[in-house]
Amino acid sequence: MKNAGIDIGSRTIKVVVIENDKIILSKVITSTYNPAETCSELLKKITYDKITATGYGRHLIGKILNCSVISEIKAFGLGARLLYPGCKDILDIGGQDIKAISLDSSGRVNKFEMNDKCAAGTGKFLEVMAAALHLTLTEFSEKASKAEKPYEISNMCAVFAESEVISLITQGADRNEIALGIHHAVARRAATLMRKVNACGPAIFAGGAAYNKCLKQLIEKELNIKLHISENPQIIGAMGAALNNNNN
């Protein structure tokens, strides 16, 4: 049986099809102003027997497709355990939130924390900060890695932090050091959430921010644990949604 999972996030839509616990298809596309239409068009090109929705838009898509839905927290737990059976902790930095999740010995969610009231430290925050420095996200990570010391960023609100960065640039501050300061601030925020769930590893780093090598290294240093990253860290929630079909 081909089981599909679709994760409708704030920035991207991810779909995965699993057969016999093997991923046979995965796609990641940018979300639009009309996620329902985008999902419908995407799924027209995919064959599956059952589908489960997760993410911000799960209830909307669940009604349209008349399918089951699953919380992001449970979906990430299921997806992480498929990739790394010994996984105990998950850090997901998505477009608009950060999730820290701990799993028990059987893979069930034990505890979780979310930073969902503010974009500080999220993928969107990193995009805004990179743009303020006139850098791509890849350049942003590379510049930060080259700095010898970080500029301390005092504000984590995206609006105020952007103003602070622009002010530092006009004062002649080094862009590499500013970039590193921003990365340090995000890493500390993520590490704080992970400590709240008593993360001790093995841990998975999921979400688009997992592609940021500098951020990964800083979080590992903060927590003193290794973060494992899959080939496509953005699809873990969709994977878990697909696996949920086995329980229905």
C-alpha positions in Angstrom: 0.0 0.0 0.0 1.2 3.5 -0.9 0.7 5.8 2.1 1.1 9.6 1.6 1.8 12.3 4.0 1.5 16.0 3.3 2.9 18.7 5.6 1.4 22.2 5.0 3.8 24.6 6.6 4.0 28.4 6.6 6.8 28.6 4.0 6.7 25.2 2.2 4.5 22.3 1.4 6.0 18.8 1.7 4.6 15.5 0.4 6.0 12.0 0.9 4.8 8.7 -0.3 6.0 5.6 1.6 5.6 1.9 0.6 6.8 -0.9 2.9 8.5 1.7 5.1 10.5 3.0 2.1 10.2 6.5 0.7 9.3 6.2 -3.0 8.6 9.8 -3.6 9.2 13.2 -1.9 8.6 16.7 -3.0 9.1 20.1 -1.4 7.4 23.2 -3.0 7.0 26.8 -1.9 3.7 27.6 -0.3 1.4 30.2 -1.9 -1.4 32.5 -0.9 -3.7 29.6 -1.7 -2.2 26.5 -0.1 -5.4 24.5 -0.7 -5.2 25.0 -4.4 -1.4 24.3 -4.4 -1.9 21.1 -2.5 -4.6 19.9 -4.8 -2.5 20.6 -7.9 0.5 18.8 -6.4 -1.5 15.7 -5.4 -3.0 15.4 -8.9 0.4 14.2 -10.1 0.9 11.7 -7.3 -0.6 8.2 -6.8 -1.3 6.9 -3.3 -3.8 4.8 -1.5 -4.2 6.8 1.8 -3.1 10.2 2.9 -2.7 12.0 6.2 -2.2 15.8 6.6 -0.1 17.6 9.2 1.3 21.1 9.6 -0.4 24.5 9.9 -2.9 23.8 7.2 -3.7 20.2 8.2 -7.3 20.9 9.2 -8.1 22.8 6.0 -6.6 20.2 3.7 -8.1 17.4 5.9 -11.6 18.7 5.1 -10.9 19.2 1.4 -9.4 15.7 1.0 -11.6 14.1 3.6 -8.5 12.5 5.1 -7.1 12.1 8.6 -4.9 14.7 10.3 -2.1 14.4 12.8 -0.3 17.0 14.9 3.2 18.2 13.8 4.6 16.9 17.1 3.4 13.4 16.6 4.4 13.4 12.9 7.9 14.5 13.7 8.3 11.8 16.2 7.2 9.1 13.8 9.3 10.5 10.9 12.4 10.8 13.1 12.2 7.3 14.3 12.0 5.9 10.8 15.2 7.6 9.9 17.0 7.1 13.1 15.5 4.3 15.3 17.5 5.4 18.3 16.5 9.0 18.1 15.5 10.5 21.5 15.3 14.3 20.7 14.2 16.4 17.7 14.9 20.1 17.0 12.8 21.5 14.2 13.4 25.1 13.0 10.7 25.9 10.5 9.5 29.0 8.8 7.6 30.4 11.7 8.3 28.3 14.8 10.8 26.2 16.6 9.9 22.8 18.0 11.9 20.9 20.6 10.7 17.3 21.1 11.8 14.4 23.3 10.8 10.8 22.8 10.5 8.0 25.2 12.1 4.5 24.6 9.2 3.4 22.5 9.3 6.4 20.3 6.2 8.2 21.7 6.4 11.9 22.4 7.5 12.4 26.0 7.7 16.2 26.1 7.7 19.2 23.7 8.2 22.9 23.7 7.4 25.4 20.9 8.3 28.9 20.2 5.2 29.8 18.2 4.3 33.3 19.4 7.1 35.1 17.8 9.2 34.6 14.6 12.4 35.2 16.6 15.0 32.5 15.8 12.9 30.9 13.1 13.5 30.4 9.4 11.7 33.6 8.6 14.0 35.5 11.1 17.1 34.1 9.4 15.7 35.2 6.0 15.1 38.7 7.2 18.5 39.0 8.8 20.3 37.7 5.7 18.4 40.2 3.6 19.3 43.0 6.0 23.0 42.1 5.3 22.4 41.8 1.6 23.3 38.1 1.6 21.7 34.9 0.4 21.1 32.3 3.1 24.1 30.3 2.0 26.3 33.4 2.1 24.9 34.3 5.5 26.1 31.0 6.9 29.4 31.2 5.2 30.1 34.7 6.4 29.2 33.8 10.0 31.7 30.9 9.8 34.5 33.2 8.8 34.1 35.6 11.7 36.6 35.5 14.6 34.1 36.9 17.1 30.4 37.7 17.1 28.7 41.0 17.4 26.2 40.7 20.2 22.6 41.2 18.9 20.5 42.6 21.7 17.1 42.2 20.0 15.5 39.0 18.8 12.3 40.6 17.5 12.6 40.4 13.7 11.6 44.0 13.2 13.9 45.5 15.9 16.8 43.1 15.1 16.7 44.2 11.4 16.9 47.9 12.5 19.8 47.0 14.8 21.6 45.2 12.0 21.1 48.1 9.6 22.4 50.5 12.3 25.5 48.3 12.9 26.2 48.3 9.1 26.0 52.1 8.9 28.5 52.3 11.8 31.0 50.2 9.8 30.6 47.0 11.8 32.1 43.8 10.1 29.3 41.9 8.3 30.9 38.6 9.2 30.8 39.4 12.9 27.2 40.6 12.6 26.2 37.4 10.9 27.9 35.3 13.6 26.2 37.3 16.3 22.8 36.6 14.8 23.7 32.9 14.5 24.8 32.8 18.1 21.5 34.4 19.2 19.4 31.9 17.2 21.5 28.9 18.5 21.0 30.0 22.1 17.3 30.3 21.6 17.1 26.8 20.1 19.3 25.4 22.8 17.1 26.9 25.5 14.1 25.0 24.1 16.0 21.8 23.8 17.1 22.0 27.5 13.5 22.4 28.5 12.8 18.9 27.1 16.0 17.6 28.7 17.6 16.8 25.4 20.6 14.6 25.7 20.7 13.0 22.3 20.9 11.2 19.9 19.1 14.1 18.3 17.8 15.0 14.8 17.9 18.6 13.4 14.9 19.0 11.1 13.5 21.9 9.0 15.0 24.2 6.4 17.4 25.8 8.9 19.2 22.4 9.3 20.9 23.2 6.0 22.8 26.0 7.8 26.1 24.4 8.8 27.2 27.3 11.0 23.9 27.2 13.0 24.2 23.4 13.4 27.7 23.7 14.8 26.8 26.4 17.3 23.7 24.5 18.6 25.8 21.4 19.0 28.4 23.4 21.0 25.6 24.9 23.2 24.1 21.5 24.0 27.3 19.4 23.8 25.4 16.8 21.7 25.6 15.8 18.0 22.7 16.8 15.7 22.0 14.3 13.0 20.7 15.7 9.7 19.0 13.6 7.0 19.5 14.1 3.3 16.2 16.1 3.2 15.5 17.5 6.7 12.4 19.3 5.5 10.3 16.2 4.9 10.4 14.5 8.3 6.9 15.8 9.3 5.4 14.6 6.0 7.1 11.2 6.5 5.5 10.9 9.9 2.1 11.8 8.5 2.5 9.0 5.9 3.5 6.5 8.6 0.4 7.5 10.6 -1.7 5.8 7.9 -0.4 2.4 9.2 -2.2 3.1 12.5 -5.5 3.9 10.9 
